[in-house]
């Protein structure tokens, strides 16, 4: 099985098989992203940079952290690409939201000596089965070793909703990361799954038993088998449709004429890009 799966890949199929088809089978590139995702990326980037400096014993002041956030915003914000889905919500609200998230996190965790950072934005690739046929991957926001020796797997969330403890105790993403990290840090090591809901300035923690992880492996393998066997990918209307990058072509939201128009524009753009690439190649051959 050549495909490497991820939590987001599995979630896409579960949420809407049609989105999964567009994103992972047809590999249609996203033409836009929601403002929430944009803010989340900037906050993640700043926190990664913050912990890099902490590791060098060079803790920046809060104003420098906030200033870096606003510089990143100015460098990366594209009004043609970033969408605001919620009506009557100004751009300034989201920009301030990111700043508030960072200020709250900084004040809550300063001087950042609760644990030793072992990895930042670390990619992990690991098998779910002994034969290595079912492989997973993911990017971990931060890995640390706490004072009591436990390995902590951190995830930053900028959304407004904080799930219940019951939901967190069933979370798949960080538990999968624990399976991956256990190959490096040991299966008998204590692990903690830690979510930082920075918009609410709350930290939530969960742990898993060996039986929990065994069942997670089995359930994830079963889900992968289901995806591999799928031949039909129906669209589903869910609460997240407004943020989907493929809504303009979705048969549940767009008319056949609109879908045809979007596909024609994309085909034209691809043809123009291929033509430009061919011209570049021909020019290189003359040098």
Backbone bond lengths (Angstrom), bond angles and torsions (degrees), N, CA, C in turn:
res aa  C-N    CA-C-N  psi(-1)  N-CA   C-N-CA  omega(-1)  CA-C   N-CA-C  phi
1 X - - - 1.468 - - 1.533 108.14 -
2 X 1.340 115.97 106.69 1.453 120.39 -172.12 1.522 113.06 -77.84
3 X 1.327 118.14 -29.39 1.455 121.70 -174.84 1.526 110.92 -68.14
4 X 1.329 115.89 131.69 1.454 121.08 172.35 1.521 107.71 -97.80
5 X 1.319 116.19 125.20 1.454 120.59 -177.45 1.529 111.01 -95.29
6 X 1.312 114.61 166.65 1.464 122.10 177.67 1.524 107.56 -144.12
7 X 1.321 115.08 166.64 1.468 119.34 176.59 1.524 110.44 -59.41
8 X 1.327 117.74 -43.27 1.463 119.94 -178.09 1.524 111.35 -66.99
9 X 1.323 117.35 -34.27 1.459 120.78 177.92 1.536 110.17 -65.80
10 X 1.320 116.39 -44.67 1.465 120.79 177.83 1.530 110.67 -63.40
11 X 1.329 116.37 -43.80 1.470 120.69 -178.26 1.520 111.38 -63.90
12 X 1.319 116.92 -36.41 1.460 120.07 178.92 1.519 110.73 -61.48
13 X 1.314 117.47 -43.51 1.473 121.21 177.97 1.523 110.78 -65.07
14 X 1.323 116.80 -41.84 1.463 120.63 -178.77 1.521 111.60 -67.15
15 X 1.334 116.96 -40.61 1.462 120.93 -177.85 1.523 111.86 -72.33
16 X 1.342 116.09 -45.96 1.464 120.82 -177.79 1.526 109.31 -159.63
17 X 1.318 118.16 105.28 1.466 120.31 179.09 1.528 113.56 -55.96
18 X 1.327 117.37 -31.41 1.468 119.53 179.90 1.529 110.79 -67.37
19 X 1.332 116.61 -41.30 1.466 119.25 175.09 1.526 110.20 -60.14
20 X 1.332 116.31 -42.75 1.462 121.17 177.43 1.528 110.23 -57.10
21 X 1.319 116.38 -44.74 1.465 120.10 -179.62 1.525 111.31 -61.88
22 X 1.336 116.23 -46.84 1.461 119.88 -179.92 1.535 111.27 -61.63
23 X 1.333 114.86 -43.73 1.468 119.74 -171.43 1.522 113.19 -79.11
24 X 1.339 117.30 -43.35 1.460 119.93 -169.68 1.525 114.78 -109.63
25 X 1.325 118.10 -21.06 1.464 119.74 178.93 1.531 110.23 -99.62
26 X 1.335 115.73 -54.14 1.462 118.70 176.90 1.528 111.90 -78.60
27 X 1.325 116.18 -18.53 1.471 122.74 178.44 1.531 111.90 53.89
28 X 1.321 115.55 47.30 1.463 120.71 177.76 1.524 108.60 -78.51
29 X 1.311 119.20 120.54 1.468 120.45 -178.27 1.521 111.60 -66.91
30 X 1.309 115.88 146.09 1.459 121.26 178.81 1.521 109.80 -75.76
31 X 1.312 115.59 129.09 1.466 120.41 179.81 1.519 111.86 -86.61
32 X 1.345 116.74 -13.47 1.456 119.97 -177.98 1.514 109.44 -154.40
33 X 1.330 115.24 172.44 1.455 121.32 174.07 1.518 108.96 -144.00
34 X 1.323 116.21 154.39 1.452 120.39 179.48 1.520 110.86 -73.24
35 X 1.325 115.55 153.38 1.463 120.50 -179.16 1.520 111.11 -61.61
36 X 1.341 117.55 -32.02 1.458 120.49 179.76 1.521 111.03 -62.84
37 X 1.340 116.20 -42.61 1.465 120.18 178.42 1.528 110.31 -65.91
38 X 1.328 116.73 -38.48 1.457 121.18 178.97 1.528 110.98 -61.91
39 X 1.323 116.75 -47.31 1.465 120.69 178.45 1.528 110.37 -61.69
40 X 1.331 116.52 -43.89 1.453 119.85 179.82 1.517 112.73 -58.87
41 X 1.317 117.20 -40.92 1.465 120.49 179.29 1.526 111.10 -63.77
42 X 1.322 117.09 -41.82 1.468 119.88 -179.06 1.534 110.36 -66.38
43 X 1.312 117.42 -40.81 1.469 120.65 178.90 1.524 109.79 -64.04
44 X 1.319 117.84 -43.70 1.463 121.45 178.00 1.524 111.38 -59.62
45 X 1.326 115.97 -43.44 1.464 120.09 -178.85 1.528 111.48 -62.71
46 X 1.317 116.41 -41.56 1.459 120.18 -178.86 1.530 110.74 -68.94
47 X 1.327 117.55 -40.67 1.467 120.00 179.02 1.522 111.17 -66.80
48 X 1.318 116.98 -37.30 1.467 119.23 175.59 1.531 110.18 -60.91
49 X 1.323 116.47 -45.66 1.463 120.97 179.67 1.531 110.94 -64.10
50 X 1.330 116.38 -38.98 1.460 120.63 179.11 1.527 110.70 -58.78
51 X 1.340 116.68 -47.83 1.468 119.05 -177.76 1.525 112.81 -71.73
52 X 1.318 117.62 -24.03 1.461 119.39 172.78 1.523 110.26 -63.78
53 X 1.334 116.38 -42.39 1.466 120.45 178.30 1.521 111.04 -70.82
54 X 1.326 117.09 -37.41 1.465 119.94 176.56 1.523 109.90 -58.83
55 X 1.325 117.34 -40.00 1.452 121.38 179.41 1.508 113.39 -64.67
56 X 1.323 116.93 -20.48 1.464 121.89 177.62 1.524 112.04 -98.29
57 X 1.333 116.22 9.78 1.464 121.45 -176.02 1.525 111.63 59.21
58 X 1.320 115.72 37.40 1.457 122.06 179.14 1.530 108.97 -128.53
59 X 1.314 116.44 69.70 1.461 120.07 -176.54 1.524 109.90 -72.14
60 X 1.329 117.99 117.40 1.470 119.29 178.63 1.520 110.53 -75.19
61 X 1.327 115.98 154.61 1.455 120.51 176.12 1.516 110.46 -70.75
62 X 1.304 116.09 160.85 1.454 120.83 -176.66 1.525 111.95 -60.22
63 X 1.331 117.42 -36.73 1.458 119.50 -178.58 1.527 111.05 -67.49
64 X 1.324 117.20 -33.47 1.465 119.38 176.16 1.523 110.95 -67.86
65 X 1.314 115.93 -37.52 1.463 120.53 177.88 1.527 110.06 -63.12
66 X 1.322 116.50 -46.68 1.460 121.05 -179.69 1.523 110.67 -65.96
67 X 1.327 116.26 -39.55 1.463 119.87 179.22 1.527 110.84 -62.40
68 X 1.330 115.99 -38.80 1.469 119.55 178.34 1.521 110.21 -63.86
69 X 1.306 116.61 -39.36 1.465 120.95 178.55 1.529 110.52 -59.91
70 X 1.309 116.89 -47.14 1.461 119.52 -177.95 1.527 111.57 -68.30
71 X 1.313 118.03 -32.61 1.468 120.20 175.84 1.522 110.61 -66.21
72 X 1.324 116.34 -42.56 1.457 119.96 177.13 1.525 111.02 -62.47
73 X 1.316 115.88 -39.96 1.468 120.36 177.69 1.531 109.95 -58.01
74 X 1.329 116.27 -50.61 1.464 120.81 -177.79 1.526 111.10 -61.91
75 X 1.323 116.81 -36.12 1.466 120.95 -176.82 1.526 112.82 -74.07
76 X 1.317 117.45 -27.14 1.467 119.86 -169.95 1.524 115.08 -115.90
77 X 1.328 118.57 -17.21 1.468 119.47 -175.86 1.524 111.14 -70.84
78 X 1.326 115.39 127.84 1.459 122.64 178.58 1.525 108.22 -127.90
79 X 1.325 118.09 107.13 1.466 120.31 -176.40 1.522 113.41 -62.37
80 X 1.332 117.01 -20.68 1.460 120.08 179.04 1.523 111.35 -78.75
81 X 1.326 116.78 -20.20 1.464 120.28 -174.81 1.531 113.36 -108.33
82 X 1.318 116.38 -32.01 1.468 120.41 -175.50 1.531 109.49 -90.83
83 X 1.343 116.13 124.91 1.462 121.63 -176.51 1.527 111.49 -103.87
84 X 1.327 115.18 138.62 1.472 121.22 170.35 1.516 106.88 -103.16
85 X 1.324 116.47 111.36 1.455 121.73 -175.10 1.525 111.36 -82.73
86 X 1.318 116.59 -41.24 1.465 119.87 -177.03 1.534 110.07 -73.23
87 X 1.294 116.01 120.75 1.458 120.73 -178.48 1.537 111.24 -66.40
88 X 1.326 114.37 147.50 1.464 122.57 176.45 1.529 113.36 63.14
89 X 1.332 116.49 22.04 1.466 120.25 175.04 1.522 107.95 -108.83
90 X 1.335 118.49 112.32 1.466 120.61 -174.95 1.521 112.32 -72.21
91 X 1.318 115.70 156.77 1.460 121.47 178.24 1.522 111.08 -59.53
92 X 1.328 116.28 -34.75 1.467 120.42 -178.44 1.528 111.59 -60.95
93 X 1.331 116.96 -30.62 1.467 119.99 178.45 1.528 110.33 -61.91
94 X 1.315 117.02 -45.62 1.459 120.94 -177.28 1.526 111.20 -70.22
95 X 1.316 115.91 -37.26 1.470 118.39 178.34 1.526 110.11 -64.19
96 X 1.327 117.16 -42.34 1.457 120.94 178.28 1.522 110.91 -68.42
97 X 1.315 117.39 -33.00 1.456 121.15 178.12 1.525 111.20 -58.67
98 X 1.327 116.46 -45.85 1.460 119.90 178.55 1.522 111.78 -61.63
99 X 1.326 116.77 -41.57 1.464 120.04 178.16 1.528 111.00 -63.71
100 X 1.320 116.55 -44.06 1.469 120.29 179.75 1.527 111.27 -62.18
101 X 1.327 116.66 -39.21 1.473 120.68 178.02 1.525 110.27 -59.20
102 X 1.309 116.18 -44.95 1.465 120.56 -177.23 1.521 111.51 -70.34
103 X 1.317 117.26 -41.62 1.465 119.41 178.60 1.522 110.61 -62.56
104 X 1.316 116.48 -44.91 1.457 119.56 -179.81 1.517 112.43 -62.96
105 X 1.332 117.18 -43.49 1.463 120.78 -179.98 1.525 110.47 -64.85
106 X 1.326 116.14 -43.46 1.468 120.75 -178.27 1.531 110.31 -59.73
107 X 1.315 116.67 -50.19 1.463 120.34 -177.18 1.531 111.66 -66.63
108 X 1.322 116.98 -31.06 1.467 120.59 -178.58 1.526 111.59 -73.10
109 X 1.332 117.51 -34.11 1.462 120.23 -171.30 1.541 114.70 -110.51
110 X 1.308 117.52 -9.70 1.465 119.76 177.47 1.539 110.25 -56.83
111 X 1.329 119.45 136.35 1.471 130.29 7.93 1.532 114.35 -94.22
112 X 1.328 118.14 27.96 1.457 123.25 171.74 1.527 113.18 62.99
113 X 1.324 115.38 40.40 1.466 120.47 -179.46 1.523 111.47 -115.65
114 X 1.349 116.39 19.67 1.461 119.92 -179.96 1.523 112.09 -70.00
115 X 1.341 115.68 -27.59 1.454 120.35 -177.17 1.522 109.72 -158.12
116 X 1.329 115.15 166.80 1.463 122.20 179.20 1.525 109.43 -96.15
117 X 1.308 116.70 124.11 1.463 120.43 179.75 1.522 110.36 -72.93
118 X 1.331 115.67 128.16 1.470 121.82 179.31 1.522 111.87 -107.36
119 X 1.304 117.22 -21.26 1.457 120.28 -179.53 1.513 111.66 -167.69
120 X 1.327 116.13 147.27 1.459 122.52 178.87 1.525 108.99 -129.41
121 X 1.324 116.10 131.53 1.465 121.41 -178.35 1.530 109.99 47.04
122 X 1.310 115.42 48.50 1.468 121.58 -174.32 1.534 110.88 -87.73
123 X 1.313 115.52 128.15 1.465 120.94 176.49 1.521 109.15 -85.53
124 X 1.321 115.61 132.07 1.463 121.12 176.88 1.526 108.55 -123.13
125 X 1.318 116.02 137.77 1.464 123.05 176.02 1.517 106.61 -128.74
126 X 1.337 117.42 129.49 1.459 119.14 -173.28 1.529 110.44 -156.25
127 X 1.332 117.10 153.80 1.465 121.12 177.75 1.526 111.09 -87.78
128 X 1.316 115.19 154.03 1.454 120.85 174.08 1.528 111.54 -97.51
129 X 1.319 116.59 -18.31 1.459 121.79 -176.99 1.524 110.02 -125.62
130 X 1.315 116.18 161.79 1.464 121.30 -177.43 1.528 112.54 -63.90
131 X 1.333 116.87 -31.63 1.463 120.46 -178.05 1.528 112.37 -79.85
132 X 1.329 116.87 -12.04 1.455 120.47 179.38 1.522 114.46 74.91
133 X 1.344 116.48 21.21 1.459 119.75 -179.38 1.531 112.13 -81.99
134 X 1.323 116.71 -26.24 1.460 121.71 -179.69 1.525 108.20 -110.30
135 X 1.319 115.48 106.30 1.466 119.65 -175.26 1.519 110.84 -115.18
136 X 1.336 114.03 144.35 1.453 122.09 179.06 1.520 109.69 -122.84
137 X 1.326 115.47 159.74 1.454 121.22 173.99 1.521 109.54 -146.31
138 X 1.314 115.53 162.70 1.452 120.12 178.20 1.517 110.80 -173.02
139 X 1.313 115.85 165.25 1.468 122.93 176.32 1.521 107.43 -114.41
140 X 1.333 116.60 119.39 1.466 121.84 -178.79 1.523 108.90 -94.75
141 X 1.331 116.53 126.31 1.464 120.14 -177.13 1.529 111.46 -57.78
142 X 1.325 116.17 -49.21 1.465 119.76 -179.71 1.526 109.50 -155.87
143 X 1.322 115.61 138.25 1.467 122.30 173.91 1.520 106.92 -117.06
144 X 1.326 116.90 134.52 1.465 118.99 -179.66 1.523 110.45 -141.24
145 X 1.331 115.22 162.81 1.467 122.03 171.69 1.520 107.56 -111.61
146 X 1.328 116.71 118.86 1.457 121.59 -178.94 1.522 110.73 -75.29
147 X 1.303 115.33 170.12 1.472 119.98 -178.06 1.519 112.52 -61.90
148 X 1.344 117.18 -27.29 1.467 119.75 179.39 1.524 112.27 -88.11
149 X 1.331 117.33 5.55 1.456 121.81 176.81 1.513 115.05 93.95
150 X 1.310 118.06 -7.99 1.459 120.79 -179.28 1.523 111.08 -69.98
151 X 1.327 115.48 144.39 1.460 121.01 173.88 1.526 108.04 -87.98
152 X 1.318 116.54 125.67 1.457 121.52 -178.36 1.528 110.15 -109.60
153 X 1.314 114.96 134.03 1.462 122.48 179.54 1.526 107.14 -109.71
154 X 1.329 116.23 110.43 1.465 121.37 -171.89 1.527 111.75 -100.92
155 X 1.323 114.67 143.92 1.458 121.33 176.87 1.520 108.26 -138.11
156 X 1.342 116.95 130.14 1.459 121.32 179.40 1.520 109.88 -97.66
157 X 1.317 116.29 130.12 1.454 122.30 179.42 1.524 109.24 -122.53
158 X 1.337 116.24 129.04 1.463 120.05 179.54 1.525 112.26 -104.50
159 X 1.327 117.32 1.58 1.459 120.39 178.02 1.517 111.98 -70.97
160 X 1.322 115.59 161.92 1.471 120.74 -175.45 1.520 112.76 -82.17
161 X 1.324 117.76 -22.88 1.461 120.01 -174.59 1.516 111.52 -91.00
162 X 1.317 116.19 131.75 1.472 121.68 175.71 1.532 107.10 -107.66
163 X 1.333 118.57 116.27 1.473 120.71 -177.74 1.531 111.51 -65.67
164 X 1.310 115.43 161.52 1.460 120.77 175.57 1.524 109.49 -70.85
165 X 1.330 116.05 162.72 1.457 120.14 177.79 1.528 110.97 -60.70
166 X 1.310 116.63 -35.03 1.470 120.28 178.85 1.528 110.91 -60.48
167 X 1.323 116.67 -42.72 1.466 120.60 179.02 1.520 110.27 -67.31
168 X 1.324 117.22 -43.25 1.457 120.48 -179.59 1.528 111.27 -62.68
169 X 1.322 116.47 -36.45 1.457 119.96 -179.95 1.528 112.31 -69.65
170 X 1.337 116.33 -10.64 1.461 120.74 176.56 1.526 111.74 -108.57
171 X 1.322 117.42 2.67 1.463 121.30 -176.71 1.526 111.06 -60.73
172 X 1.312 115.43 135.10 1.463 121.34 -176.76 1.531 112.86 -89.19
173 X 1.312 117.40 -38.18 1.455 120.92 -168.74 1.527 113.38 -59.40
174 X 1.319 117.48 -58.97 1.465 119.73 -176.46 1.521 111.87 -69.07
175 X 1.340 116.64 -30.60 1.465 119.72 177.10 1.525 110.65 -65.88
176 X 1.332 117.13 -37.05 1.463 120.26 174.59 1.527 110.42 -63.36
177 X 1.323 116.26 -40.43 1.463 119.61 177.53 1.530 110.66 -61.76
178 X 1.322 116.34 -35.70 1.471 118.95 177.13 1.528 110.30 -61.88
179 X 1.320 116.74 -41.86 1.467 119.94 177.22 1.528 109.96 -58.33
180 X 1.333 115.98 -43.07 1.459 119.56 179.60 1.514 113.13 -66.15
181 X 1.330 117.03 -42.75 1.466 120.42 -177.30 1.523 112.50 -73.14
182 X 1.330 117.06 -23.79 1.463 119.17 -179.17 1.518 111.86 -63.59
183 X 1.317 117.16 -21.10 1.466 120.52 176.56 1.524 110.70 -70.60
184 X 1.333 116.58 -25.40 1.467 120.84 -179.97 1.519 112.22 -97.49
185 X 1.328 116.90 -42.27 1.458 120.65 -173.45 1.526 113.83 -102.43
186 X 1.327 117.13 -2.93 1.456 119.90 176.17 1.519 113.21 102.74
187 X 1.325 116.06 144.43 1.463 121.26 -178.63 1.533 111.70 -76.11
188 X 1.310 117.25 -25.10 1.469 120.38 -176.53 1.522 112.87 -94.13
189 X 1.317 116.69 -0.44 1.462 120.71 176.80 1.533 109.60 -69.41
190 X 1.316 116.47 148.46 1.464 119.72 175.34 1.519 109.43 -78.39
191 X 1.316 115.85 133.84 1.464 121.41 179.28 1.526 109.54 -123.08
192 X 1.316 114.93 146.03 1.461 120.74 172.77 1.528 108.31 -128.10
193 X 1.315 115.28 135.75 1.457 121.98 175.38 1.524 107.22 -98.12
194 X 1.328 116.11 123.31 1.469 120.36 -170.76 1.531 109.98 -126.35
195 X 1.328 115.39 122.33 1.463 121.02 176.09 1.526 108.98 -109.21
196 X 1.320 115.59 132.96 1.462 121.23 175.69 1.534 107.73 -108.97
197 X 1.305 116.06 104.24 1.469 120.92 176.91 1.521 106.86 -87.88
198 X 1.331 113.93 85.24 1.465 119.95 -167.43 1.524 112.69 -69.52
199 X 1.328 118.20 -25.74 1.464 119.28 178.24 1.524 111.32 -68.92
200 X 1.329 116.31 -26.45 1.462 121.73 179.14 1.529 111.95 -106.46
201 X 1.331 116.78 -0.44 1.462 122.64 -179.44 1.531 111.06 54.94
202 X 1.342 115.26 45.87 1.458 121.54 179.56 1.521 110.83 -125.67
203 X 1.319 116.23 144.77 1.458 122.68 175.61 1.521 108.73 -118.70
204 X 1.329 116.46 130.70 1.462 122.28 -179.11 1.530 109.18 -122.45
205 X 1.324 115.52 144.95 1.462 121.06 -174.65 1.526 109.93 -131.08
206 X 1.330 116.01 144.92 1.456 121.51 176.02 1.528 108.26 -145.47
207 X 1.323 116.63 157.90 1.466 122.05 176.32 1.527 108.65 -131.93
208 X 1.335 115.73 163.36 1.447 121.94 179.61 1.526 110.58 -128.14
209 X 1.323 115.94 144.06 1.461 121.36 173.73 1.532 108.59 -89.33
210 X 1.319 116.28 168.37 1.461 119.94 176.98 1.525 110.70 -61.82
211 X 1.325 116.59 -36.36 1.468 119.84 177.82 1.522 111.20 -66.53
212 X 1.338 116.31 -38.35 1.466 120.18 176.14 1.527 110.43 -57.91
213 X 1.324 116.53 -45.63 1.462 121.30 -177.63 1.523 111.30 -69.63
214 X 1.334 116.78 -36.33 1.462 119.86 177.51 1.526 109.98 -61.99
215 X 1.328 116.66 -45.69 1.461 120.73 179.13 1.529 110.71 -65.24
216 X 1.336 117.42 -38.01 1.465 120.94 178.77 1.525 110.59 -61.94
217 X 1.318 116.32 -43.04 1.475 119.61 176.90 1.530 110.21 -57.86
218 X 1.325 115.32 -49.64 1.458 120.62 -177.39 1.524 111.75 -62.00
219 X 1.335 116.84 -45.69 1.467 120.75 -178.90 1.527 111.24 -65.43
220 X 1.324 116.84 -38.69 1.466 120.28 -178.74 1.521 110.78 -69.17
221 X 1.311 116.96 -40.80 1.467 120.69 176.30 1.530 110.05 -60.75
222 X 1.329 116.98 -42.23 1.465 120.98 178.91 1.526 110.80 -62.60
223 X 1.340 116.79 -39.93 1.467 120.17 178.76 1.526 110.54 -65.61
224 X 1.319 117.22 -41.51 1.459 120.62 178.41 1.522 110.46 -62.50
225 X 1.328 117.41 -42.04 1.462 120.92 176.90 1.522 110.81 -59.52
226 X 1.338 116.06 -40.59 1.462 120.44 178.68 1.525 111.17 -62.02
227 X 1.326 115.85 -43.43 1.465 120.09 -179.70 1.522 110.61 -66.34
228 X 1.327 116.35 -43.12 1.461 120.32 -178.55 1.529 111.59 -62.76
229 X 1.322 116.14 -30.91 1.469 120.02 -177.06 1.535 112.40 -87.61
230 X 1.324 117.47 -11.21 1.466 120.84 -174.92 1.532 111.45 -66.47
231 X 1.311 115.62 138.57 1.467 121.82 175.08 1.526 111.64 -121.55
232 X 1.323 116.13 -13.03 1.463 121.53 179.86 1.525 108.16 -125.75
233 X 1.327 115.81 138.42 1.459 120.31 -176.13 1.532 109.21 -129.56
234 X 1.335 116.61 79.80 1.465 120.21 -176.85 1.522 112.74 -71.38
235 X 1.306 116.16 149.29 1.465 121.59 176.14 1.531 109.25 -79.54
236 X 1.329 115.85 147.31 1.461 121.86 178.49 1.523 109.18 -129.75
237 X 1.316 116.32 136.94 1.459 119.88 174.25 1.518 109.21 -87.09
238 X 1.335 115.49 120.65 1.450 120.89 178.94 1.527 108.72 -134.63
239 X 1.320 116.24 174.09 1.467 120.39 -176.74 1.523 112.65 -66.03
240 X 1.334 117.62 -17.04 1.462 121.03 -177.25 1.526 112.95 -93.03
241 X 1.317 118.29 3.12 1.462 120.61 -175.79 1.529 112.71 -57.15
242 X 1.325 116.13 -35.86 1.459 119.42 -178.37 1.514 113.57 -61.13
243 X 1.328 115.95 -24.53 1.460 120.23 -178.10 1.533 112.90 -97.97
244 X 1.320 116.81 -1.19 1.470 120.26 -176.55 1.521 110.29 -74.01
245 X 1.322 116.04 132.77 1.461 121.19 -178.77 1.526 112.58 -72.15
246 X 1.342 117.30 -9.34 1.461 120.98 -177.98 1.528 112.66 -109.71
247 X 1.309 117.86 14.37 1.461 120.51 -176.77 1.528 111.88 -60.41
248 X 1.332 117.21 -34.66 1.464 120.41 -176.99 1.523 112.58 -67.25
249 X 1.346 118.09 -15.78 1.450 120.77 178.70 1.521 112.45 -114.99
250 X 1.327 116.99 -1.45 1.458 120.99 -175.65 1.530 110.75 -70.19
251 X 1.325 119.16 131.52 1.471 121.10 -179.08 1.527 113.53 -64.77
252 X 1.331 118.43 -17.61 1.459 120.45 178.20 1.533 112.47 -84.92
253 X 1.323 116.83 -13.89 1.458 120.10 -175.81 1.529 113.30 -121.56
254 X 1.307 117.37 -33.63 1.464 120.85 -175.79 1.528 110.35 -107.03
255 X 1.326 115.54 148.49 1.456 120.24 176.46 1.531 109.11 -73.40
256 X 1.337 117.94 159.75 1.472 119.61 176.97 1.521 112.29 -55.31
257 X 1.336 116.60 -35.16 1.463 120.05 179.22 1.524 111.28 -66.42
258 X 1.352 115.35 -40.58 1.462 119.61 179.38 1.530 110.44 -66.59
259 X 1.314 116.64 -41.91 1.465 120.11 178.06 1.523 109.94 -60.75
260 X 1.330 116.53 -44.41 1.462 120.54 -179.95 1.527 111.08 -62.88
261 X 1.340 116.11 -38.86 1.472 119.67 179.22 1.526 110.80 -64.53
262 X 1.335 117.28 -45.79 1.459 121.07 179.90 1.527 110.62 -61.34
263 X 1.326 116.31 -44.56 1.466 119.69 -179.18 1.522 110.99 -65.17
264 X 1.329 117.53 -37.58 1.462 121.07 178.96 1.529 111.02 -65.97
265 X 1.325 116.08 -41.80 1.465 119.45 178.58 1.530 110.74 -63.69
266 X 1.315 116.60 -40.25 1.462 119.61 179.83 1.523 110.86 -67.87
267 X 1.334 117.00 -39.83 1.461 120.35 177.96 1.524 110.64 -63.22
268 X 1.334 116.18 -39.63 1.464 120.55 177.94 1.530 111.16 -64.96
269 X 1.341 116.24 -41.13 1.463 120.38 179.48 1.527 110.56 -65.34
270 X 1.350 116.50 -41.29 1.469 119.69 178.73 1.524 111.04 -64.04
271 X 1.337 116.43 -41.13 1.460 120.21 179.65 1.523 111.30 -63.61
272 X 1.348 115.67 -40.91 1.464 119.26 178.61 1.516 111.20 -64.73
273 X 1.338 116.68 -40.33 1.461 120.34 178.98 1.520 111.09 -65.23
274 X 1.332 116.88 -40.99 1.469 120.59 178.92 1.524 110.77 -65.84
275 X 1.344 116.62 -38.35 1.457 120.61 178.63 1.521 110.75 -65.35
276 X 1.351 116.06 -41.83 1.466 119.82 178.94 1.520 110.51 -64.69
277 X 1.327 116.74 -38.71 1.457 120.66 178.97 1.525 110.68 -66.16
278 X 1.336 116.48 -38.15 1.462 120.33 178.97 1.521 110.85 -65.65
279 X 1.349 116.27 -39.40 1.468 120.25 177.49 1.524 110.43 -62.91
280 X 1.327 116.83 -44.05 1.462 120.86 178.68 1.520 110.79 -59.94
281 X 1.329 116.32 -42.64 1.466 120.07 -179.81 1.524 111.29 -64.80
282 X 1.330 117.08 -38.99 1.454 119.96 -179.97 1.516 111.66 -67.93
283 X 1.338 115.75 -35.17 1.461 119.47 177.47 1.514 111.30 -67.96
284 X 1.327 116.20 -38.45 1.468 119.77 178.11 1.514 110.62 -63.34
285 X 1.338 116.96 -35.56 1.463 119.55 -176.98 1.522 111.96 -68.93
286 X 1.339 116.65 -19.09 1.462 120.32 179.69 1.522 112.83 -86.56
287 X 1.339 117.20 -11.61 1.466 120.46 -176.54 1.515 111.08 -77.48
